[in-house]
Amino acid sequence: MEGIKKIVLAYSGGLDTSVILKWLQERYGAEVIAFTADLGQGDDLERIREKAVKIGASKVYVEDLREEFVYKYVFPALKAGAVYESKYMLATALGRPLIAKKLVEIAEAEGADAVAHGCTGKGNDQVRFEVTVSALNPDLKVLAPVREWEMGSREEEIEYALEHGIPVDATKKSPYSVDLNLWGRSIECGVLEDPWIEPPEEVYRLTISPEAAPDKPTYVEVDFHEGIPVALNGREMDGVKLIEELNEIAGKNGVGRVDLVENRLVGIKSREIYECPAATVLFTALRGLEELTIDRETRHFKGMLSERYAELVYYGLWYHPLREAIDSFMNSIHRSTTGTVRLKLYKGNCILVGRRSPNSLYDYSLATYDRGDMFDHKAANGFIKLWGLPLKIKAMVDSRSKKNL
């Protein structure tokens, strides 16, 4: 791609994006602006800024996006019940469209010709970045150096970095590839690429081993307002703080470990390890509250939409009209999802033990088998006859057909 004069790079501060920053300058002779997003990963952002400047970035944007991430991406997915292949809480997948959106905004503000990312050619993230950029500004070019350059190993990248004065972490590189934000942590590569191998304890950071968790359970209560968590253990707090505290509490009880061989968008299977303590608790809690407040047909229909929503997020289609339409549905059905849920966290388990709501559809007088039962048992006779009538008629017809053979 010729004629590129200014590029905005999604910059993490790691080896790959640091090498990319210098490589883009050499390859295109272009001005490179670095952008780092704070999604709650806990990095030293000032150090990252200084490193980008040292390598040669003409300008560095560092933006705290935690609140926007939680309220505009995480909580909509929570309300939608979006879990990919029944296990993955979509932490990384939810962060990518937000980072890409900010890349576009900075590129437009700076008059840049292109944006760049450090994704490989066989991962999902390249799709999420590039589809989002094309959805928001189809005129922007997207550069993916890792898919283009000749360097084929980490050793070659390190050699390039040393030749160009790029600071390289002197400590031994972990064999794992890790991504982290407020909503969860993903780990791959190394011994994890053998799906028969049990993940070693060294891969985990947010959760302790269930065997090492406390011998007494920890109880937590989560308050929801229209499907959004608003308080933890009776204390009102914003979404960022609530997730941070739940990650700490649930992680200490070994809650939130996931081992999944998932189907990537590019057509291969990949073994992924996830840690999602807060997400596990909040998904369990909201489902429990929905049991009280949402009627049968709507809940069953929601289940179908939940799976589709998760696929849209995983496939990088956050800005698809269908996702926006499903959000409207979810917002509608959650108008009644207000109440409190009580959970027991114990040695890796998150167990729902109580729920209450002012909008509860649960009627004790109809559900009880004790005295005071108000259910009309005699009405069941006619109901069953009508409900089973189509099958009864079919059985009669089949019987006559057999006799006529």
Summary of the structure (lengths in Angstrom):
residues: 405
radius of gyration: 25.8
end to end distance: 74.9
largest distance: 90.7
contacts: 1282
relative contact order: 0.12
helix: 47%
strand: 20%
